[in-house]
Amino acid sequence: MNINICGRREEGKTTLAMYLARQRHKGIVVFDPRGMIQGVVVYGPDELQDAIERKAWQQGPIVYRYDGADHKEQFGQVTEILFPPRFPLGGFAFIIDEAGMMQGFNSIDENLARVVKQHPTFPANEAVTVIQTNHRLSEFNGTCKALMNELYIFQTTHPRDLDALAEHTDGQQEISEAVKALPRHCCVRYKYGRQAEGISQWELWNDPSVWYVRTTGAATGSVDSEGAEGVEIEPESETWNGLLIQ
């Protein structure tokens, strides 16, 4: 499954990404260019490999951070570990924060394209959920759009992003109008697959208390400084229980 999440800072993109990941998997790996996400923090491919082998994902999301500005090189090192030839790892969620660093409207990093196109999707216990977050919908490459399963978008009035939204949603004007008027922390969910007759392609997520918490760390089940409890999400299937080595 490919899921993209768009919105301004402080709307809750990363928290929503963590919520969606925890609905599907116990094992979560996060590519964290800004060094802002809480979890089992690792630096470099060796620490990432070690964290997987000792099942550190059971303690919380494995968060890959790095020093320096070569985002594509670091992303390549992560994908070498998570998505080696023949894709022997599965059963986890991979969150790519600030995904716009690896793509643009006319270009996409080759490793990101491979992950989006070829990550395991079957059987369920070996499937991978790829979740990308970004500030601008217009920056997503066409490869991501073509293979997307779900889009979550927070409030925006930027003309280019509204144009991109129209392209993503077959020009449904009511979706653009809803997005422009969204309250803080609320979003629209758009489903790309064919829906059963009478079922809408989109829905308004207007109750952020279901998933939103004030700090990213709280999305792992911790408690923030003001005492707001994080949301504990159990995977839908007990077979989706982490990083599986075949």
N, C-alpha and C positions, 0 to 999 in steps of 0.2 A: 504494500500500500504506500502511495505517495500522498503526503499531506503538506500543504503550504499555508503559512500563517503570516499575515501582513498587518502592520499598524505602527503608529508612532511609539516613541519611547514612553514607558510608564503606563501603557494600556493593558499590558499583561500577556504579551506574545509568548514569552518563554515559560511563564507559569501555565498558560493554556497548553503549550507543547508538552510540558511535563505531565499535566493531567491526562491528555490524550494518550501519551506513551504508557502511563501506568494503568490505563484502562485495558491495555492490550498485552503488556509484558511486565514481568518482574525485572528483567535485565534491561538496563538503559545505558547507552553511551552517548555523551554529549561532546560535540566539538565546540569549544568555548573561546573564540578569538579575543573577547573582551575581558576574560578572567573574572566574570561576575557571578557565575552559577555555582551553587553549593553542592557538595557531594563528596565522593571519594576522588580527590584531585590527583591526577598523574601528569608528569611531564615527560614527553618523549615516548617513542614506540616501545622501548624496553619496559618502561613502567606500565604502559598500557597492556602489554602482553602478560606481564606478571599479574596485574590486577585481574585479568580475565581468568588466568589459570588458577588463581586462589579464590575465585568466585566472589570478588569484592562487590559485584553488583547486588549481592544479597544484603549489603549494608546501605545501599543507596545508589544513585546514578554514578557511573564512572565518568568523571569530568576531565577531558583532555585540555590542558592549558599549555601555553608555550610563550617564550620570550622572542622578541623580534617581530618583523613585519612581513615575512615571507609566508603569507597565509596558504598559498597554493602548495608550497613545498611541505608544510606541516600537514595539510589536509591529505596530501598524497601518502605521507607516512602513516596516518591513521587508517586510510583505506587499504593500505598494504596489509595491515593487521586484521581488520574487520572483514575485508572482502578480497581475500587472496584468490588465486586461480581456482576455478571450479566451485567457489563459494562454499567452503566446508563449514562455515559458521552460520547459525541461524537462531531464530527464536528470540529476537531482541529488537528494541527500538533504537534508532540512530537519529539524534537530534542535531541538526546543523544550524547553529545560531549565526546570525549575520550572514546568511547564505548569499547575499548580494556580492560579497567579496570574491565569490568563485564563479560569477556569471554576470552577464549583461544581456540586453535585448538581442544583440547580434553575436554573442560569444558565450561559451561555457567551458569551464575547466574539464579536461578529459576524464579525470577521476570522478568528478561529480556526475557527469553524463553517464558513465559506466554504472555507478551506484543506482542512479535513478532508473536506468533502463533494465538492469540485469539483476538487481537484488532478489533473493529468494522470495517467492510468493506462495509456494505450495510444497508440501502439506502444511497445515496450520502450525504445527509445533516447530517447523523450521522456517516459517515466514519471517520477514523483516519489515518493520514499519519505518519509513524514512520521513522525517518531519523537518521541514525547512522553515526558518523564521527570517523575516526581512522587513525593512521599513517601507519599501516601495514595491507595489505589485508590478509596476512597469519595468522593473529591473529583472524580473524572472525571464529566463530564456525560454524559447519556444519548445525546447525538449521537455522542460519541466511541465509546461502547460499541457502538452500533448499526452503526457503520461500521468497526470494528476488524478487522484481519486476524490479528494476533498480540498476545498479552500475555505479558510476562515479569515475574514477581513474586518478590521476595526474601522472606526470613523475616519473618513478622509474626504476632503473637498478638492484635492489636487486634480486639475484637469487631465493630466496624462494618466494618473492612476484610475480615474473614472473611465477614461477611454479604454484602458487595459481591462478594467472590470467588465465593460460592455463586451469586449472580445471574448473574455473568459466565460461569459454567461449568456451568449447568444443574443446580446442586445436587450435583455429584459430590463426595461427602464425602472420598474418598481424596485429592483434590487439596488440600483444606483441611488435612488431617492432614499431608500432605507439606510444605506451606508452613510450618506451625507448627514443624516439626522441621528446617528447612534449616540446614546449617552456613553460616558466613560466606562470602560471595561466591558462594554457590550459589543457583540460582533454578529455578523451574518455568516452562516455556514451554507456553502454551496456544494452540492453533490453532483459529480460529473457523470456517473453511471446512469443508465436508464432506470427510472423509477416505475413502480407499479401504477396502473391507472388510478388517478385521483390523488396521488402522492406528489407533493410539490418538490421541485428540484432544490429549493432553498428554504431555510428557516431562520428565524431571529432568535439568537441566544441573548435574551434580555434579563436573565437572572444570574449575574456573575457570582452570587453567593454560592452557587453550586460548585464552582471550580476556582474562583479567584481568591488568592490570599496575598497579603501585602508584601511578602518577601519571597524571592525565588526559593530560598531554603525551605520555607514552609511547605512548598509543594512536595517535599520529600517526607512530610509528616512531622517535622520539627515545629517548635513554637517560636514566634518572633518576639521582639522586645516588648510589644504591647499585649502579648498574651493571646494572640489570635491563633487558634489551632489550625494546623495544616489539614488538607483533605486527604484522607487515606483511601486509595483506590485499589481494589483487588482486580487482578486480571480476569477477563471474561472466561478464559479457559486455563485450567491448571496445567495444560500441556505447554503453554507459552511461558516457560519458566526460566528464561535466561539464555546465556550464550551456550549453544550446543555445539560440540565438536563431533562431527560424524567420523 
